[in-house]
Amino acid sequence: MKKITVRQILEECGFSLLAGAGALDRQADRVFCCDLLSFVMGRAPADSAWVTVMGNVNAIAVAVLADTACIVLAEGAALDEEARSRADGQGVPVLGSAQPIFDTGLLIQRLLED
């Protein structure tokens, strides 16, 4: 499977940038959809675009631990201010999608397959 940048995901999927503008050149090579943080810690592949509705500081910590390329908040989920600050400080891009989790993941998957 090919790799795409977080910037490509942002622009080509029409997502919004919520945090982490300095790390948009990070590459992603797969999608991972999950809301259970303990599950993500042990199973999210490094360099994945993690799709979730968890927009809190714990999600940022899990993204750093799992070394995901970015977090994509689906369903219009909000990123709280503490999480935004932490994401910016740790270089974790956080994107926003109004689409459901499955549809959001599918949009990214299609980019990976093109």
C-alpha positions as CSV (number, residue, x, y, z in Angstrom):
1,M,0.0,0.0,0.0
2,K,1.2,3.5,-0.8
3,K,1.9,6.2,1.8
4,I,0.2,9.6,1.8
5,T,0.9,12.7,3.9
6,V,-1.4,14.0,6.5
7,R,-1.6,17.1,4.4
8,Q,-3.0,15.0,1.5
9,I,-5.6,13.5,3.8
10,L,-6.6,16.9,5.1
11,E,-6.9,18.5,1.6
12,E,-8.2,15.6,-0.5
13,C,-10.8,14.4,2.0
14,G,-12.0,17.9,2.8
15,F,-11.3,17.6,6.5
16,S,-10.6,20.6,8.8
17,L,-7.4,21.2,10.7
18,L,-7.9,21.2,14.4
19,A,-4.3,21.1,15.7
20,G,-0.8,20.0,14.8
21,A,-0.3,22.2,11.7
22,G,3.5,21.7,12.0
23,A,3.4,18.0,11.4
24,L,1.3,17.8,8.2
25,D,4.1,16.2,6.2
26,R,4.0,13.0,8.4
27,Q,3.2,10.0,6.2
28,A,0.3,7.5,6.8
29,D,0.1,4.1,5.3
30,R,-3.2,2.7,6.7
31,V,-6.4,3.6,8.6
32,F,-7.3,2.5,12.1
33,C,-10.8,3.1,13.5
34,C,-11.4,2.6,17.2
35,D,-12.6,4.6,20.3
36,L,-11.3,2.4,23.1
37,L,-8.1,4.0,24.1
38,S,-6.6,0.9,25.8
39,F,-7.2,-1.0,22.6
40,V,-5.6,1.7,20.4
41,M,-2.5,1.6,22.7
42,G,-1.9,-2.0,22.0
43,R,-3.1,-2.4,18.4
44,A,-3.0,0.8,16.4
45,P,-0.2,0.4,13.8
46,A,2.5,3.1,13.7
47,D,2.0,5.6,10.9
48,S,-1.8,5.0,10.8
49,A,-4.5,7.6,10.4
50,W,-6.5,7.0,13.6
51,V,-10.2,7.7,13.3
52,T,-12.1,8.3,16.5
53,V,-14.5,10.5,18.3
54,M,-12.2,10.9,21.4
55,G,-11.0,14.5,21.4
56,N,-9.4,14.7,24.8
57,V,-5.9,14.9,26.1
58,N,-5.8,11.2,26.7
59,A,-6.3,10.6,23.0
60,I,-3.3,12.8,22.3
61,A,-1.1,10.7,24.7
62,V,-2.3,7.5,23.1
63,A,-1.5,8.8,19.6
64,V,2.0,9.7,20.8
65,L,2.4,6.3,22.4
66,A,1.1,4.4,19.4
67,D,3.0,6.6,17.0
68,T,0.0,7.2,14.8
69,A,0.5,9.7,11.9
70,C,-2.6,11.7,12.9
71,I,-5.9,11.6,14.6
72,V,-9.1,12.2,12.6
73,L,-12.0,13.2,14.8
74,A,-15.1,11.9,13.0
75,E,-18.8,12.7,13.6
76,G,-18.0,16.4,14.1
77,A,-16.4,15.5,17.5
78,A,-14.8,18.4,19.3
79,L,-11.2,18.7,20.3
80,D,-11.0,20.2,23.8
81,E,-8.6,23.1,24.5
82,E,-6.2,21.1,26.6
83,A,-6.0,18.5,23.9
84,R,-5.4,21.1,21.2
85,S,-2.5,22.6,23.2
86,R,-1.0,19.2,23.8
87,A,-1.4,18.1,20.2
88,D,0.3,21.3,19.0
89,G,3.1,20.9,21.5
90,Q,3.8,17.3,20.7
91,G,3.4,17.6,16.9
92,V,0.2,15.4,16.6
93,P,-1.9,16.5,13.7
94,V,-5.6,16.4,14.5
95,L,-8.1,16.6,11.7
96,G,-11.9,17.0,11.8
97,S,-14.5,15.2,9.8
98,A,-18.3,15.6,9.9
99,Q,-18.7,12.2,8.5
100,P,-19.4,9.0,10.5
101,I,-16.3,7.0,11.6
102,F,-16.7,4.3,8.9
103,D,-17.2,6.9,6.1
104,T,-14.3,8.9,7.3
105,G,-12.0,5.8,7.3
106,L,-13.3,4.8,3.9
107,L,-12.3,8.2,2.4
108,I,-8.8,7.8,3.7
109,Q,-8.6,4.2,2.6
110,R,-9.6,5.2,-1.0
111,L,-6.7,7.7,-1.0
112,L,-4.3,5.0,0.0
113,E,-5.5,2.7,-2.8
114,D,-5.5,5.3,-5.6
